[in-house]
Every structure is written in C-alpha cells, then in structure tokens.
Amino acid sequence: MGTGVMIGAGIFALTGQVAELAGALFPLAFLTAAIVSGFSAYSYIKLANAYPSAGGIAMYLKEIYGHSNMTGACALLMVFSMVINESLVGRTFGTYTLQLFDVKDDSPLVPVLAVGLIAVAFLVNLSGNRVIGSLSQITAFLKIGGIIVFAVITLWAAGFSFEPTIGAGSENILPGSGFLAGVAIAILSYKGFTTITTSGDEVKNPRKNVGRAIAASLLICTIVYLLVVFAVASNLSLDQIIQSKNFALAEAARPALGQYGVWFTVAIAIIATTSGIIASIFAVSRMLAMLTDMNLIPHRHFGMPGNIQTHTLVYTVVLAAILAAFFDLSRIASLGAIFYLVIDIAIHWGVFRNLREELNADGKILLAAGIFDMVVLGAFVILKGGSDPIILLIAGTSLFLTFLGENLFLKAHPKS
C-alpha cells in the first residue's frame, strides 16, 4: 500500500519537468532526490517508531513543537502541499487523457478534465473508507505493474541505450542550480512516503512496521523510477522530452510500440491519477479534521450537513479544483516543492533541537538531512527567481499569511 501511494501520478507528471531543469542529467536528478528523501525519511521513521498514530505529520509536529504557531502553520503547509499535489494529479490526468485524441496539452480541456476528476474523487470519498481501501489495493497492483511493464518494454525496444542530448535551463545561473532545481521537483515523486505515517493505528507492531514500510517503499520506488527515466531517455532525445514534458511517458512509448504503446501508457496514467487523487483527498480531509479537533485551525459549517471530515472534504476539493483550473503543471509543481521542503526542514530542525535524545536519533544525520533540503531549496529559489518570480511571490505570500493567520487564531483561541 505504501508503494502504491508513492508510485502514482508524480512520475507521469514530473519526468519532463525535471528534464527541462536538469538537462541530460535528469536520471541522476531522480537518484539524488531519492538520496535526499532517504535522509529525510530518517526523521519520519524515528517519529513513527516513537509515536505511531493515525495523525501522521500533524501529531509529529505537535510532539516536536507542542500546541504552537509552528505546529499549526507547518501542518497547514503540509495540507496545502498535498492539495497542490492533487491539482497536479488532476492536470496530469487531463493531459494524458487527451493524448488518446491527439489534442495538445495546452487545450482548455485539460483543466476541465482535471476538475471533473476531482469531482469524481469527491463522490468516491463520500462513499466511505471501505470503498477507498479496496480501490487503493486493486489500483496499486495495476499501476505499479503497468509502469514496470512500460519501462521494461521500452528499454528492450531501444536496446537499453541512453542517449539524451545537451542540458537545458542552466544558462547564466549559478553552477549546478539547474540540476538542483530538478532535484527539488523530483523530490515530489518521493514525498508520498509521508502518507504512510498515518497508518500507525491500522498496522501490526507499528513501532517497527511503519518505519520498515517507509524504507522499503522508498527503495522500491527508486528502482521503478530509475527504470522509467532510463526508458524515457532511451527512446527520446532531451529536446523531445522537454517538448512533450507534460506527457513524456506516453511519447516515449510511441517509438517502441506505436499508438498501442501510447494507449497502454495513457491507461496506466489514468489509473494512477484517479487512484492517487482519491487517496490524497481522503488523507487531506482526515488531516484537516484532526487539526480542527486539536484546536489548531478554525472551522465553519456554512450550513452543510454531515460531520467535520465531510466539511473538510468539501474545502479540500474546492481548493484543489481552483488550483487545477488556473495553474499550469510547472507552477503547481514549483509551489508544491517549495512548501514541502520548508516543512521538511522544520521537522528535521525540530527533531534535532527538541527530541533528539528522546528518540535516540543521530544528530549528524538530522543536520545532513536539513542541509540537503536547504541546498536544494536555495538552488530552486535562485533558478525560479530568474525564470518565474511570480511563483516565488505567491509562495512567499502564502507562507507569510499561513504563519500570520495561525498566530492570530491561536491568540484569539488560547488552549485551555
């Protein structure tokens, strides 16, 4: 299940985005992202072993920072990061689906299909946890198996060659920043391991098995992703990957299997995006409901029937639909990367400062994880500052308003 959560729409949406930033080194960018994510997972594994629960990140932040502005704001940033990922998944669904009809990926039908998928995911979530759980198990096997079949066949058809052309996106920028910016985007393909932390109430022996699931899922995910990126690089030049960046996997299947390969890849993408967004919306609404119960965020019914999680489900879907309708894939991915790396840094520093001895955690690994995140985030901000400063303005404003709003809420509603 953990691998199914991680291996989803990210690899379909982000392969071309990473190639555009990292150039010919984009497979290495995915490997570097796996290493950075591995260091990041250390903090989460230590927390999962000590505090297994269904609360996941929200409960970990409370253990680290207490009932504070930092806890509430970082938890909200995690929620925003997950909602941003949902809009990314929605647009990926639209982009790949239109490849069946040879429609360009800048068509206005992309956001229409994205919003439609989000609406369907909302209806499925209303049907209850049992349906979501059963659907997740079935689709996990289908999409993982399908992605591996895609990778093996396309690699075999290309004779296992790897011939990308020159790099792109790094001219007149600090050396290596284009590559590191690609790493920042690639990290989004691995961030799904944080969702596994919400399984503490369901698994046997959670103080060991949640951490094991995170480590095993990261390893499997890395192997599958490297197969995929080498398959894409073996069938398309770098220019072709960048040109088809929003549907690179479908385009990579064309030389090996023709139109049948495109149809197969699109079918797997539809399964991956649909199942991924259903599971993500469930997780976000659950987390928002928990933050409400913890008195860390405000809540209004607006006359809606049902319980708090039903209401937070509506809020999640509306926000994801708005982002999917008005933001393109590159900006959605950029915003998600910034938010996620900020949260990651906060968790590593918090564990190092407040819980290192209690968790018996190695301070050097915690500091290394935080430094890796800061280097990648810094390079990404530098690159985007030159190419798309508006997204940095949006990210900075969102961060400021989140911390300010949380501070004002806690002052108005002090914990009894």
N, C-alpha and C positions, 0 to 999 in steps of 0.2 A: 504493500500500500504506500509506503514511504517513497519507493522508487516511482510509483505511478504518479504521486503528487509532483515529484521533481521533474520527471521526463514528460513534458507536456508541450504546450504551445511555444515555450521560450525558444527552443531550438529551431522551430519553424520561422519564428518572427525575427530572431536576433542574429542568425548566421550572416546574413547580408549586411546588417547594421555594423557588426563587429569587423567584417572585411573592409567596409568603407573607411573605418577609422584606423585599423591596424595594418592594412595593406596585405602584402604577401605573407606576413607573419600571423595572420588571423588564427590558424590552428594552434600556434604557440600561445596566443592570447587566451584561448579556451583552456589550455593546460595550466597557464599561470593563474587564471581565475579559479580553477579547481584547487590549486595550492593555497591561494588566499582564502578561499572558502573553507578549506580544511583547517587552517589556523583559526578561522572564525568559529568553526564548529566546536573547537575545544571549550570555549566559554559556555556554549549552549549544552554541551554534553555534561559538563560539571554541574551546571544548574539543574539539568534534567535528572541527574543521579541523586541530587540532594532534595529537590522539591518537585517530585512528579505530580502533575495535576492536569486537569483539562484546561487550565488557564493559560498555559504556554507562556508567551512573551510577557503578557500583562502581569502574571504572577511573579515572573522572574524580576521584572522591573520593580515591583513592589518590595520584593526581598532585598533588592540592591539599594534602592533609594527611598523606601518607605512610602507613606502616603504624602507625596510631594508633587510639586510642579514638574519635576524631571520625569517622574513616573508617568503622570498623565499625558504630558506632551509627547514623550517618546512612544508611548503606547498608541497615541493618535497618529503619529507619524508612521508607525507600522501599519495601522489600518489604512492610512492614505496610500502607502506603498502597495498594499495588496489590492486596493481599489484601482489604482493606476495600472497594476498588472492585469486586472480584469478588462479594462478598456483596451489594453494592448492585445489581449487574447481575442477580444471581440473584433477588433480591426483585422487581426490575423485571419480569423475565420472568414471575414468578408473578402479579404484579398485572395486567399486560396480558393474559395468557392467560385469566384469569378473566373478563375483560370479554366474552369470547365467550359466556359462560354467565350473564351478568348477576349475578355473585357479587360481594359487597362486598370492597373491598380490605383490610379488616381480618380476613378469613377466615383460619382456621388453615391453609387450603390454600396460602396464599402461601408460608410458609416450607417447606412440604412440596415444592412445585414448585421452589422455589429450590434446595433441597438435591438434588433429583432432577436438575436441570440441571447442577449442579456435578459430580455423579457421572458423568453422560454426558460432560462435558468431560474428566474424568479418563480415561475409557476411550478417548476420541479421542486424547488426548495419548500414551497408551500405544502407539498405532498407529504413531507415528513422525512425523518432521519433514515428510516429503514430503506426507503427507495433510493436515497442518495448513496448509502453504503453499498447496496447491491450493485448499483450502476457503476460506482467507482471501481469495484473489484473487476467487473467484466471489462470495462474500458481500459483499465490499467494493462491487462494482458494484451489486448488488441493493439493499443498504441505502441507499447514497448516492442512487441513482436514485429509490428509493421515497420517501425523505424529501423530495427536491426536488419530486416529483410531488404529495405530500401538501401541501406548502407552497403551491405554485402554485395547485392546485385550490381549496384552502380560502380563499386570498386572493382569487381570482377570484370565488368564490361570495359572499364577503362584500363585494364591491365595493371591495376594498382600503381598507377603513375601519379605524380604530384607535380604539376607544372603551372602554378599561379604566376602571373606576370608581376610587374613592378608595384610597389606600395602606393598608397594614396592617402591624402588627408593630413600629411605631416609637414608640409612645406611651411617655412617661416614660423615654426612653432618650436618650443623647447625640445631638444633631442629626446626622443622616446615618448613624448607626450601623446602622440597619436596612437602608439601601441598601448600605452597605459589607459588611455581613454577607451580603447577597445576592450581592455580587460574589465573596466568598470561596467560596460554594458554586458559583457559575457557573464559577469557575476550574477546577473539577474536570472540566468539559466539554472543557477545552483541554489538560489535563495529559498526554494521550496522546502529545503530541509528544516527550516524553522517551523513549518506547519506540523511536522512530526512531533514537536514538543507538546502539542495539545492532546496527545494520546495517553498521557500519564494515568488517566482514570480507567482506561479500557484494556491495556495490555497486562500480561502476567509479568511479575517481577519488574516493575517499571524502573526501579533504581539502577538496573543494569540494561534492560532491553531497549529502552528509548534511546539511550546513547549508542547502543550497538546498531540500532536501526538507522540512526543518523550517519554513522560511519560507513556502514555497508551501502546505504543508498547513495552517498557521495561517491564511493568507489565505482559502483555500477554505472552511475550517471556519467562519470568522467569517461569511462571506457566507451559507452554508447555515443557520447558527444564527439569524441575524437574519431570514431568510425564515421560519423555523419559528416564532420567538417572535411575529413580527408576524401570522402566520397564526392562532396561538392567540388573541392579543389581539383580532383582528378578529372572531372567532366566539364568544368567551365574555367575560362580564364578569369583573372581578377576583375577585368573590365565587365565581363558578362555577369559576374556575381554581384557587382555593385549596381549594374543596370537593372538587375532583377532582384534587388536586395530584399524586397518585401515578400517575395515568393521564390527564394533561391533554391529551395529543395525541390520544388516542382520543376523548375527549369533544369536542374541538374539531372533529373530522371529522364528528361527528353532524349539526350544522346544515347542512353543505354537501352531504353525500352519504348521510345517514341511516345505517341499520345497515350498509350496504355500505362506507361510509367507515370505520366502526369496525372492520370485519373487515380491511379493507386496512391500516389503521394497526397493528392488532394483529399482522398477518402480518409487517410490516416490523420491528416491535419484537421479535418472536420471532427473526427472522433476525439482527438487530443484537445482541441479548443473547447468543444462542447463539454466534455467531462471536466476539464480544468476549471472552467468558469463556474460550473455548478458547485464544485467542491470549494472553490475560493469564496464565492458569495456566502456559502454556509459558514465557513470559518470566520469571515469578517463580521457577519451579523452576530455570531456567537461571541466574538471578542468585544464588540460594541456593547452587547447586553451585559457582559461581565463588567466592563468599565462603568456602566450605569449602576450596577449593583454595588460596585466599590466606591460609589460617590465621587468618581473622578471626572465625569462628564455630565452635562445637562441632558435632560430628556423631555420631549414633549410628545403627547399622543396625537395632537392635531385631529382629534375626533375619530381616529382609526380604531377598529375593533382588534381583538387579539391581545397577545402578551407582548412584553418588551422586545423579545427577539423578532417577532413579526414586524414590529415597527422599525427596528434597526435593519431588518432585511430590506424594507422599502427604501430607507435612507441610502443603503449601500447600492442598490440597483439604480436609483435616480442619479447618484453622483457618478457611478461608472458609465451610465448611458450618456451623460453630459460630456464627460471626457472623451468617450469613443466618438461622439458626434463632431467634436470641434478640434481635436488634437490629432496630428498625424503620428505614425508609428515612431519616428525618430524622436520627437519631442516627448511622447509618452515614455519611451524607454529612458531618455535622459533624466526626466523628473523622477522616475522610479529608482534609478541608480543613485541619484543624489540622496534621496530620503533614506534608502536602505543603508547606504554607507554611513550616514550620520548616526542612525540607530545603532549600527554595529559598533562604531567607535564608542558610543555612550555605554554600551553593555560591557565591552572589554575593560574600559577605564573603571566603571563602577565595580566590576568583579575584582579588579586589581586593588582598588582602594578600600573597598568595604567588606569583601567576602573571601579574599584570597586564602587566609588561614583557615576559615571555617570550611571552605570547600577543598582544602588541601591542593590548591591549584598552583601550577608553576608560573611565577611572576614573569619570567623571561618569555614564555610562550604568549601570555596575555599581552605584554607590551609589544611583542613582534606582530601579533595579530592587529593591534591598534595602529601600529606604524604602517603596516602594509596597506590597511584601509585608507589611512591619511594620504599616503603617497599616491595611490590610485585616484582618490577623490580630488586631490590637488591638481594632478595632471588633467583630469577630466574637466575640472572647472576652468583651467587655463585654456584648453582647446575650445570649449564652448564659449568662453568669453570672447574669443576671436571670431567664431563662426555663427553663434546663435545666442547673443547676450540676453535676448528676451527670456529664454528659458531659465537663465540664471536669476533674472529679476523675479520671475514667477516663483522659482524655488525659494529664493531668499525671503520674499514677501510671505510665502506660505509658512516658512519656518518661524518667522517673527510673529505672525498672527497666531500660530498654534501655541507657542510658549506664552505669549501675552494673554490670549484667551483663557488658557488653562490657569495661569496665575490669578487672573481676575475671578474666575469661577471658584477656585479654592479659597480665596479671600472672602467671597460672598457666602460660601458654604463650608465653614470650617468643620473639621472632623470632630464629632462629639466624643 
